[in-house]
Amino acid sequence: MNYYKDTCPQAEDIIREQVKLLYKRHKNTAFSWLRNIFHDCAVESCDASLLLDTTRRMMSEKEMDRSFGLRNFRYLETIKEALERECPGVVSCADILVLSARDGIVQLGGPYIHLKTGRRDGRRSRAEMLEQFLPDHNESMSTLLDKFKSIGIDTKGVVALLGSHSVGRTHCAKLVHRLYPEVDPVFNPDHVPHMLKKCYDPIPDPKSVQYVRNDRGTPMIFDNNYYRNILDNKGLLIVDHQLATDKRTKPYVVKMAKNQDYFFKEFSRALTILSENNPLTGTKGEIRRRCSLVNKLH
């Protein structure tokens, strides 16, 4: 805890202030920060490999199909630049990625989570490993639980982390296979006209902005409404529906739907485990000068 207290005492305050400023200007940054921590830390190590750009020798994780919809990376560079002005070469991009997610959750009305710092940045992309490590929204619940279990997150932790779907949106490209050629019968019929109105094209252009809000009731608030929605068959993704119906996960869904404090407690616990997945510390890795490039290319 408080790793930078001697080397850059203002580090966490600077990140928090930058996240607040960026959130005021671009509300969707907070969703991006939250998604980043999952896409970076679930893939072998919490080392900001997600942020590296493609080079002649290395494909970027950001460019892969599994990273579809990830955005706002340039604003992480904004945070990095603010830290470099205060303490050059001290604060890692891996810590910025994790703490911006933590502070973004607070901006959305979620819990404040005490997280460790001191991660260092990796020097290589893990693009070829995404399929192996990142759970997909179409996979079976057993596969999903196994992937999270491999990094120490138990079943109720998985249910809590998927509560991230309380905010943000789902692109129609991820949804149309449940709407065309016919509508998935498990959907709540009251919810279908809205989805068909938003996803009017059976083959949506991935570059166009066609999406459905994950939670129409409180789309910008991190709360437990997601669990009530999926119990009411309003989950947009197959994984949302499975979560509410699988006998291993449903009891936790019911409990989190009833008790937001319980959801926040379990979410905080699971996110802490995720944020501590195999970090680089000591002399491993480096402190990147720019988050999108390893130092030798800077």
N, C-alpha and C positions, 0 to 999 in steps of 0.2 A: 504494500500500500504506500502511496505517496512517494514513489520512486524518485521523482524530480525535485524533492523538497530542497536539496542543496544546489543542484546543477541548473534548475530552471523553476524556481518556486511559483512563478505565475502560470506555468504550463496549462494546468487544468482550467484555470480561470479564463485564459485566452481562448482555449477551445470552446468553453461554454459560451463566452460572449460572441464568438464568431458563429457558432451554431444558432444562437438567438437572432443575430443580425440576418443571417442567410435565410432562416425560417420566416422572418418577417417579410422578406422580399420574395421568397419562393417557397411557398408552403410545402411543396412536394419534396423538398430536400430531406425532410425528416423521414419520409418513407424510404428514400434512397439509403440514408445512413443505416437504418434498421436492416434493410435487405443486405447491405454490404457485409455486415458482421457474419451473417449466415453463409454467404457465398465465399467469404475468405476463410473464416475459421473452421468451417466444416470440412475443408479440403486439406487434410494432412497437417496443416500448421496455421496458426494465427499470425501470419508474417507479412501481410499486405501484398502478397504475390498477385492478388486480384487487380491491383492498381497499375501493374506494369504494362506498358504499351508493347505492341508487336514490334519486333526487330527482324533483321534478315535471318537471324539464327533461332528466333524464338517466337512462337505464336502466343498471343495474349489470351488470358482467361476471359477477359472482357469481350473478346470477339466470338466466343463459342456460342452455339445454340442454347446451351444451358444458362447462359448469362443474358438471354433475351430480355430486354426491358430495363436492364440496369443502366442508370444514368447519373448525371450530376457529379461526375468524377472531378470536373474542373473546380468545383467548389471545395473539394478536399485540398487542392493545391492552394486555394485562397487561405485556408486555415494554416497550411504548412508555411506559407509565406509570412503570415503574422507571427508564427512561432520562430521562424528563422531570423526575423528582425530583432526579436527579444533575446533568443538564445541559439545562435547558429550551430547547426550540427549536433544538437542534443536530443531533441524529441523525435522518436521514430514515427514513420507513417503508419506502422502497425498499431501503435498506441493512439494515434489520431483517429484511425478507422474505428477502433473500439470505443473510444470516449465520445466521438461524435454520435455514434449509435446510442450510447447511454444518454447523452444530453438531448438528442432528438426525441427519444421516448418521453422524456420529461416535457418537452414542448407540446407533445401530443396528449398530455394529461396522464401519462403512465407513471410508474414508480421510479424513484431515484435509486440506482443500484451502485453500491460501493464496489469498485473494480480495481484490481491491481494494475500497475503499470511496470514498464521495464522490458517490454517486448522489443526485439530488434527486427530489422527488415530483411526479408529473403532476397536472394539475388537471381532467382529463376521463377518463371511462370510454371504453373502446374496444369496447363490447359489439357494435357493428355489424360489427366486423372479425374476430371470433373465427373464423367459418367460413373466412375467407380465409387466416388465418395458422396456426391451431392444427391440427396433424395429427389425423386421426380414426382410431380403431382399425379401422374397416372400409375405409379407403382402400387403394388399390394401393400397392405398395412404391415404385414410381416417383414417385407423388405425395408420399409421405412423405419420400423422399430429397430431392426438389426443395424442399420446404418448409424442411427443415433446412439445405439447401445455401444457401438465400437469406439465412440469418443466419450463414453461415461454418462450418457443422458438416458434416464429411465423412462418408462411409459408415461407417467404423469408429467415429466419434463417435456416430452414430445408434444403432449396435448397442450401444455402451456405455451411452448414456443410457437405452435401453429396459431395461437391467439394473435400473433402479428397480423394475421389476415383480417383483424378487426379494422385496420386502416389501409388506405391505398386502394389500388384498383387492379383488375385482371384484364389483360388485353384480350380482345375477341379471338385472336389467333389461338389462345389457350382454351377457348370455351366452345368454339363452333362445333367441335365433334360431338358435343352433348346437345346441340340444337338442330343440326342438319345431318342427314336428310329428315330425321324426325327427332322430336324433343325427347330427351331422356325422361321416362315416366316417373322417376323418383323425385323430380323437381316439384316443388310446391306450385300448383297451377296459377296461383295469384301472382307469382314472381315471373312467370314465363313471358307475358307480353312486354314487360320492361326489358328483359334480356334480348328479345327478338327485335325490339325497337333500336337498342344500342348496337346489337350485332346483326345488322340487316344483310350482311354479305356472307354467304357460305364459305367464300375463300377471301378472307380479309387481307388487305395489303399490310404486311407487318410494319411498314414505315408510317402508315396512317394512324391517327390517334382515335382508334375505336376501342372502347373499353367499357366495363361495367364496374361501378364502385363495389368493393367487397362488402361493405355494410351501408345500405342506403339510409339507415336510421341516423347513425353518428359516424359518417365516413372519415371525419378528421380527428376523431377522438379515440385514443387507445383505451378500450374498455372491454367488458365481458359480453358485449352484445353479440359478438361473433358466435358464442356458444349457443345463445338462444336462437340465432338465425339457423345454425346448422341442425339443431334439434327440430326446427320447423321446416326442414328440407329446402333451405335457401342457400346452401353452400354452393359456391360457383364451381369449385374444382372437385374432381373425384376424391381427392384426399380429404376434403372437407366433409363430404358425405360419409366416407368410410369412418372417419373419426367419430361421427355421431352414431354409427350403427355397429361398429365392431365391439364385441363383448369385452375386449381388453381395454378399450379407450373410453367407451360410452360413460361408465360411472364417473370418470374424471370430468368429462364434458358436462354432465349433469351438475356436478358439484361446482364447477367453475361458472356455469350459467347462473347458479343461485348466489354465489359468493365471490364478489370481485376481489376482496382482500385475499382470499385463498388463491385466486388466479394470479394476482400480483406477486404473492409470496413465491409460488412455484415458478412463475416466469423469471423472477429475479434469480432464483437458484439455478435454473437451467441455463440462462444466459451467461451467468458467471462461469459455469462449467465450459460452455461453448467458447467463451472469450479466453479461457486458459488452455485451450487445446494445443499442446505441443509447441509452446512458444520458443523462439530463438532468444537466448539470453547470454550474458557473459561476453565471450569473444565471437560467438556465432553471428553470422549475418553482418549487417552494417546499419548505419543511420543514413538513409538516403537523403540527398540534398533536394531532390525533387521526387515526388511520390511515383511518377510514371516512368522513371529511369533508374537503373542501377548506377552507382557513382562513377564507374569507369566510362560510362557513356555520357555523363552529365557535361 
